[in-house]
């Protein structure tokens, strides 16, 4: 499929799916989420953005983290809900 055909046919479908997923996540109001610290993050430059699982772009804002852990680019992280509108990075997730 050409790039133009993809844009005309698949992009509206992908956008609709993304809206549905976001709506479901906001309704279910999960307590924990997983994500990745983007490779573009520079440690010490401020609060790190997060690429949440299931999303295609990193967050536009940074998230606070616990003092015992310093986020690094590429880290897989666990976040917990803090209030109704933000998340706190708890720690790095290691799978092996």
N, C-alpha and C positions, 0 to 999 in steps of 0.2 A: 504494500500500500504506500503510495507517495505521501510525502510530508503534508502536502496540501489536502489530500483526501483525509489523512489522519486528523488534521486540524478541523476540517469541516464536519466529519462524522464522529470521531471518537472523543474529541475534546469536550463537547457538550455533555456527553455521557459521563466522562470522568468527573467533570465539574458537579454534575447532579449526584453522583455517588459520594463525592467528597462532602457535599452539603448534608446528605442523609447521615453519613457517619458522624459528622460533627454534631448534628442534632441529637442523634442517639447518645453520644458521649455526654452531651450537656444534660440530657434528661436522666441518664443513669447516674450521673454525678459520681464517677468512680473516686475512691479514696486514695488509690495508688496508681501511678503510671510509670512506664518505662520510656527511656529516651536515650539519646546519644549527644554528647557535647560535640558541636561541629568542629571540623578540622581548622576552621578559620579563627577559632577562639584563641586569644593570647592570654595565658595565665597571668593574673595580676592586673589585667586591664579593666577589671570591673566584674560585675556579676555575669556568669556565662549564660548564653542562650542555650536552648535545648531543641533538638529535633525529636519531637515526640513520635513514638511508634504509630504508624498508620498515617502520618502526615508527610508531605513532600518538601516542605520548607521549614527551616529553623524558626523558632519563635522570634518575634521582633523585639522582645525584651529579655533582660537577664533575670535569673532566678537565684534567690539566696541559697546558701548551703551551710551545713553544719561545720563548725570550726575544726573538727578532727579530720576532715577530708577536703582536699584541694582539687577541684575539677581540672582535668587536662583534656586537650583535644583528643577525640576518639573514644573517650571513656563511655561505657554503657552505664547509665545511672538509674537509680530508683528515686522517685519523687513521691512525696505525700502531700495531700491537700492541706493547705493552711488557710482557713477561712473559706470564703465562697469564691474568691477570684484569683487566687495564686497558689503556687506550689513551692515546696522546699526540697532541694536536693539532699537526700539522706546519705547516700554512699554510692560507691562504685559497685557494679554487679560483675562478678567474675564467674564465668560458666565452666571453667575447667580446673 
